[in-house]
Amino acid sequence: MLPDQGKISASQLAIMMLPAILATAILSIPSLTMHYAGHDMWLSPVWGSLVGLATIGVSLGLSSLYPGQTIIQSSLHILGWLPGKLFGFIFLIYLPHLLGMIIRAYGEFISSNALPETPLFVIMGTMTAVCALNVRLGIEVVGRTSQVFVVLLAFLLCLIFFLLIGELNPEELLPFMEDGLLPSLKGAIAPAAWFSEYLVLAFLLPFVHSNKNIKPIMLTSLAITTVAMVTTNLFCLFLLGDLTSSFGYPMMIAARYITIADFLQHIESIIIAIWMFGIFVKISVFLYIFAITAAQWLGLSSYKPLVFPLSYLCMAYTYWIVSDRPGASGLLGPSAHAYTMLILLVLPTALYIVALLRKKGAGNNDNQADPKRS
């Protein structure tokens, strides 16, 4: 039994996925990919999207084998009770760590760019509290608020890109693949970690009222996410060139280039708005997943009593994972990306392989028991 009886559409789930991936990636990815890929940084999200494709495949595969069950529920059937509980416990440890990172990154960005005199705890706490209220209202409310904020996010992002067109220098694309394919593949590690967050599907597909056309809808979501990352990287490359990797938030620097006459300035405030809209959806989605995972692991019939205690735990993690400077940005290294993909891609893929082997073994046993069927 699911701990929430609400339902969303497949298109709502796809819309939720966009800010769930892009909200934090859009500010950090250009700097991280430039560091490894150089002028081929725009190619890195394309290679990284292959991880997203694999993650979507695993999520849809598990859903088809065990319809109506989240990955936490299906793991008990696939692995058995004790190994399945251990599998779920891994996510119970990982999810507050991930949420702590997201909340901390939000707090540091807002503190350094908009509210330098406001205590970090207040910035992070207010956003977490609002997201917790959103999550307590159920998956339907999370889906509807996502629809509203994604429209605003898309409009503001397109506005930024439009206003930057006059400042672009396409010659920064050259030399193309000066050092071969390897640099762009190294740069793909960071986008791949973000694309692995498509495992959200393995937790939320049971809440979709109809899985008809779910595959093309999710592939469309993946394509849009990839195009958004590539476009962001291209704009940063065309504007900042080799300096892209020296900035923690290249999109903020790019937005400061925009000045129209003497009346349209300080456009970087739009980037802050984009970040806030996107991060609201992202925290809500992952906090909801954390709550339903905890409820299913504990065998509770409702996740709602857990939302605020788990929100407090995530706030505690924001300080446990970052004890000193350089802050959250200092944790976005290759080891962190490998850790993310281990939890969000490797372990679910291993679970899916075991599920396929068990299904195949069960099918062979049925054929041996009834020779007429063969």
C-alpha positions, 0 to 999 in steps of 0.5 A: 500500500502506498503512503499517499493515495494522490495521483498525478499525470505522466506529463506532470511527472515529466514537468517535475523532473525538469527543475528536479534536475536543472535547478542546481545543475544550471548554475554549477554545470558550466564551471565544472564541465569547462574545467575538464572539457575546455571549449568542448564543454557544450558536448559534455551534457550530451554524453552525460544524458546517456546516464539519464537514458540508462536511469530512465530505462532501469526505472521503467523496467522495474515499474513494468516488472513490479507495477504499482510499487516503488523501488523500496517496495519492489526491492523486498520482493526481488532481494528478500526481506532482510537484503531488501531492507538493507537496500532501502536503508541505503536510500534512507542514509543517502536522501538526507545527505542529498537534500542537505547538499541541495539546501546548503547550496541554495542557502550559500547562493542566496547569502552570497548574491542577495542576502549577505546580512541574513543568517544562513539558517534563516535562508535555508530554514524558511525555504525548507519549511515552505517545501515541507508544507508543500509536501504535506499536502500530497503529490497532487499539490507538488505536481501542480505547484511544479507546473506553475513554477516550471512555466515561470522558470522557462520564461525567465531563462528564455528571457536571459538567453534572449537578452544575451544574444548580442554579447555572444562570441561563437568563435569560442567554440574553436578549436573543436576537439583539439585534444580529442574526445576524452576531455568532453567525456571527462567533463560529462562526469558532472552532468551524468551525476545530475542525470542519474537523478532521473531515478526519481521515476522509480519512486514516483511512477506508482503515483501516476494514474496512467502509464500510457505513453510514459516512455516517450514523455520521459524521453522528451523530458530528458531531451529538454533537460539535455538541450537546456544544459547544452544551451547554458554551457554554450552561452557561458562559453560564448560570453566568458570563454576560458574564464568560465571555470574560474567562477562558481556561478557562471550564469550569474556573471553572464547575466551581469553582461546585460545592460539595455540603455540606462533603465534595464540593469541588474538582470542577475536578479532574474537568475536568483528568481530562477534559482528560487523557483527551481530549488523550491520544486527540487527540494519538494520532490526529493523531500517527498521521496524521502518521506514516502521512502521512510514511511514504506521502510517503517511500514507506516500507512501515511508519510505526513507525520514524518515530513517535518521531523525529516525536514529538521534532519535535512537541516541538520545535514546542511551543517554536518556535511559542510563544516567549513569553507569552501562550503557546499561548492567544495563537495562537488568533486569527482568523488561526490559525482561517483558516489551519486551515480553509485547510489542512483544508477549502479545499485538500481541497475544491479537490482534490476538485473537481479529482478530480470534473472529471478523472473527468467528463473521463475519462467523456466521453472513454470515451463519445466513444471508444465511440459505442455506449455513448452 
